[in-house]
Amino acid sequence: MSEISNEGAKVLHNRCIEIGEKYKIPIITKSTFNDKPGTVISDIIEENTIKSIVKKDLSRISIIGNGIIRNIEVIRKILDLIEQEKLEMLELEIFQTKISITFKQLIDDELLEKFHKRVIKD
């Protein structure tokens, strides 16, 4: 449940899952559209069945360059553009030679071009 909650499923807030797990409180999810029993989320392991499938429209971009992890100026420019465009990041990974960002929304070609112009030195 924590995984699908963090991925954006609108069933339970991810903080609810954290509290239930921490204090061993079973969480019961029910539909507002019918009277079916719902799903109990607890620390008891049940049969291995699929409970949910989540689809999201999201984008992942990567900026690749040798030693990019030490280039604070590039990282600042990227974060400034994200703030300026009011983009919602789901994940930010910074490696020795690559910065990968996963966004909650789709990144179109115009916005991708802005990233390119912002970080590539002429």
C-alpha positions as CSV (number, residue, x, y, z in Angstrom):
1,M,0.0,0.0,0.0
2,S,2.8,2.3,0.8
3,E,4.3,1.8,-2.7
4,I,1.0,2.6,-4.5
5,S,0.2,5.5,-2.2
6,N,3.6,7.1,-2.9
7,E,3.0,6.6,-6.6
8,G,-0.1,8.8,-6.4
9,A,-3.0,6.4,-5.8
10,K,-5.8,8.4,-4.2
11,V,-6.9,5.6,-1.7
12,L,-4.8,6.6,1.3
13,H,-2.4,9.3,2.2
14,N,1.2,7.9,2.4
15,R,1.5,9.3,6.0
16,C,-1.5,7.1,7.0
17,I,0.4,4.0,5.9
18,E,3.5,5.0,7.8
19,I,1.6,5.5,11.1
20,G,-0.3,2.2,10.6
21,E,3.0,0.4,10.0
22,K,4.8,2.1,12.9
23,Y,2.1,1.4,15.5
24,K,0.8,-1.9,14.1
25,I,-2.7,-0.4,13.4
26,P,-4.7,-2.3,10.8
27,I,-6.1,0.0,8.1
28,I,-9.4,-0.9,6.4
29,T,-10.0,0.6,3.0
30,K,-13.6,0.6,1.7
31,S,-15.4,1.9,-1.4
32,T,-17.7,4.9,-1.1
33,F,-19.7,3.4,-4.0
34,N,-20.7,0.0,-2.5
35,D,-21.0,-2.0,0.7
36,K,-18.3,-4.6,0.0
37,P,-16.0,-5.4,2.9
38,G,-12.9,-3.7,1.5
39,T,-9.3,-4.5,2.1
40,V,-7.5,-4.8,5.4
41,I,-3.9,-3.6,5.4
42,S,-1.9,-5.1,8.3
43,D,1.3,-6.9,9.0
44,I,-0.3,-10.3,8.4
45,I,0.9,-11.8,5.1
46,E,-1.9,-13.1,2.9
47,E,-1.8,-15.0,-0.4
48,N,0.2,-13.5,-3.2
49,T,-2.4,-11.7,-5.3
50,I,-2.4,-8.4,-7.2
51,K,-4.4,-5.8,-5.4
52,S,-3.9,-2.7,-7.5
53,I,-2.4,-1.4,-10.7
54,V,-1.4,2.3,-10.9
55,K,-0.8,4.2,-14.1
56,K,0.8,7.6,-14.1
57,D,1.7,10.0,-16.8
58,L,5.1,11.2,-15.8
59,S,8.5,12.1,-17.3
60,R,12.1,11.3,-16.5
61,I,14.9,13.3,-17.8
62,S,18.6,12.7,-17.4
63,I,21.5,15.3,-17.7
64,I,24.7,13.5,-18.4
65,G,28.2,14.8,-18.1
66,N,31.6,13.8,-16.6
67,G,31.9,15.0,-13.0
68,I,28.4,16.5,-13.0
69,I,28.0,15.6,-9.3
70,R,30.6,18.3,-8.4
71,N,29.0,21.0,-10.7
72,I,26.9,22.9,-8.2
73,E,26.2,25.6,-10.7
74,V,24.4,23.1,-13.1
75,I,22.5,21.6,-10.2
76,R,21.4,25.1,-9.1
77,K,20.3,26.0,-12.6
78,I,18.2,22.8,-12.9
79,L,16.5,23.3,-9.5
80,D,15.9,27.0,-10.4
81,L,14.2,26.0,-13.6
82,I,12.1,23.4,-11.8
83,E,10.9,26.0,-9.3
84,Q,10.3,28.6,-12.0
85,E,8.2,26.2,-14.1
86,K,6.4,25.0,-11.0
87,L,7.2,21.3,-11.7
88,E,6.6,18.6,-9.2
89,M,9.5,16.2,-8.7
90,L,8.9,12.7,-7.6
91,E,12.5,11.7,-7.5
92,L,15.9,13.3,-7.9
93,E,19.0,11.2,-8.3
94,I,22.5,12.6,-8.6
95,F,25.3,10.3,-9.6
96,Q,29.0,10.9,-10.6
97,T,28.1,11.4,-14.3
98,K,24.3,11.8,-14.4
99,I,21.4,13.7,-12.8
100,S,18.1,12.0,-13.3
101,I,14.8,13.6,-12.4
102,T,11.3,12.1,-12.4
103,F,8.5,14.5,-12.7
104,K,4.8,14.0,-11.8
105,Q,3.7,15.6,-15.1
106,L,4.7,15.1,-18.7
107,I,7.6,17.2,-19.9
108,D,7.0,18.5,-23.4
109,D,9.7,19.3,-26.0
110,E,9.5,23.1,-25.3
111,L,10.3,22.5,-21.6
112,L,13.0,20.0,-22.5
113,E,14.6,22.6,-24.7
114,K,14.6,25.0,-21.7
115,F,16.5,22.5,-19.6
116,H,18.9,22.0,-22.5
117,K,19.5,25.8,-22.9
118,R,19.9,26.3,-19.2
119,V,22.5,23.6,-18.5
120,I,24.5,23.3,-21.8
121,K,27.3,25.9,-22.1
122,D,27.8,27.3,-25.6
